[in-house]
């Protein structure tokens, strides 16, 4: 399951890179190549599905990921107003250079 964390990190890096302009083509290409390579590794590791108990491990991992995703979506939906009111990500006011010691 750790390889899925790498894949999700790469996808998040691609999204962050695209949203924060200017986009450097080299960085974007490297990230997309990383997504493709990690996706290929996951595909060749999982497909074809193994026989016996190993198949159950994959199903258990998929169920765990799905449950985690549902929890995150539910918390985001029902606690959106609390997240918006939180000052965790609020920018700190800039220090006045005249009063800095």
C-alpha positions in Angstrom: 0.0 0.0 0.0 3.0 2.3 0.4 3.4 2.4 -3.4 -0.1 3.9 -3.6 1.0 6.7 -1.2 3.9 7.4 -3.7 1.4 7.5 -6.5 -1.0 9.9 -4.7 2.0 12.1 -3.8 3.0 12.3 -7.4 -0.6 13.1 -8.5 -0.8 15.8 -5.8 2.5 17.3 -7.0 1.2 17.4 -10.6 -1.9 19.2 -9.5 0.0 21.6 -7.3 2.5 22.4 -10.1 -0.3 23.1 -12.6 -2.2 25.3 -10.1 0.8 27.4 -9.2 1.9 29.3 -12.2 4.2 29.6 -14.0 4.4 25.9 -15.0 7.9 24.7 -15.7 7.6 22.1 -18.5 10.6 20.1 -17.3 9.1 19.7 -13.8 5.7 18.8 -15.1 7.2 16.2 -17.5 9.2 14.6 -14.7 6.2 14.4 -12.5 4.0 12.9 -15.2 6.7 10.3 -16.1 6.8 9.4 -12.4 3.0 8.9 -12.3 3.2 6.7 -15.4 6.1 4.6 -14.0 4.6 4.1 -10.5 1.2 3.3 -12.1 2.9 0.7 -14.3 4.6 -0.8 -11.3 1.3 -1.0 -9.4 -0.5 -2.5 -12.5 2.2 -5.2 -13.0 2.2 -6.0 -9.3 -1.5 -6.5 -9.0 -2.6 -7.8 -12.4 -3.3 -10.6 -13.0 -4.8 -11.1 -9.6 -3.0 -13.8 -7.6 -4.7 -17.0 -6.6 -5.5 -18.0 -3.0 -5.0 -15.9 0.1 -3.0 -13.2 -1.7 -6.1 -12.2 -3.5 -7.8 -11.6 -0.2 -5.0 -9.3 0.9 -5.6 -7.1 -2.2 -9.3 -7.0 -1.5 -8.6 -6.1 2.1 -6.3 -3.3 1.1 -8.8 -2.0 -1.4 -11.5 -2.0 1.2 -9.3 -0.1 3.7 -8.5 2.5 1.1 -12.1 2.9 0.2 -13.1 3.3 3.8 -10.5 5.9 4.4 -11.6 7.8 1.3 -15.2 7.7 2.5 -14.2 9.0 5.9 -12.2 11.9 4.4 -15.1 12.8 2.0 -17.7 12.7 4.8 -15.5 14.8 7.1 -14.9 17.4 4.4 -18.6 17.6 3.5 -20.0 17.8 7.1 -17.3 19.9 8.6 -16.7 22.3 5.7 -17.7 25.4 7.8 -15.4 24.4 10.6 -12.5 23.9 8.2 -13.2 27.3 6.6 -13.3 29.0 10.0 -10.0 27.4 11.1 -7.0 29.8 11.1 -4.5 26.9 10.6 -3.8 27.9 7.0 -4.3 31.7 7.4 -1.3 33.7 6.4 0.5 35.3 9.3 0.7 39.1 9.2 4.1 40.4 7.9 6.4 41.7 10.5 7.1 45.4 10.5 10.8 45.8 9.7 11.0 49.0 11.8 10.0 47.2 14.9 12.1 44.1 14.4 15.0 43.6 16.7 
